Amino acid sequence: MVPSRHQLLNDALDMSRRMAALGDDGDWDAVVALEPERRTLLERAFATHAPADELVADRVRAILDLDKRLMAQSIEARDRIADELSQTSKVRKATNAYQSARG
C-alpha cells in the first residue's frame, strides 16, 4: 500500500523532531545521516499535485520551525568549533615561540 501524503508528512515531521533532538545532543553525524531519508519522504509527499489541506500546512509549518531550530543549532556548533580551533592554533603558536626562544 502506498502511504498517503499525510502519512509521509507525519513521518517527515517525526524524523525532523528526531533530527532536532540529535542536534540538541550534538550528534551531527546522525543528523546528516537522516537528512536524505527525510528529503525522500518530503519529495514523495509533494510528488502529487493534490491540493494541500490544513493538515499538510500544519505539518509543513512544524517541519520548517524544526529546520530553523536545527539551523540555529548547527551555526552555534560551527562557531564553537571555530573558537576551539582558534584557541588550539594560539596555543600551538605560543608553544612554538617558547621552543624557538628556548633553544
Secondary structure, 3 states (H helix, E strand, C coil): CCCCHHHHHHHHHHHHHHHHHHHHCCCHHHHHHHHHHHHHHHHHHCCCCCCCCHHHHHHHHHHHHHHHHHHHHHHHHHHHHHHHHHHHHHHHHHHHHHHHHHC
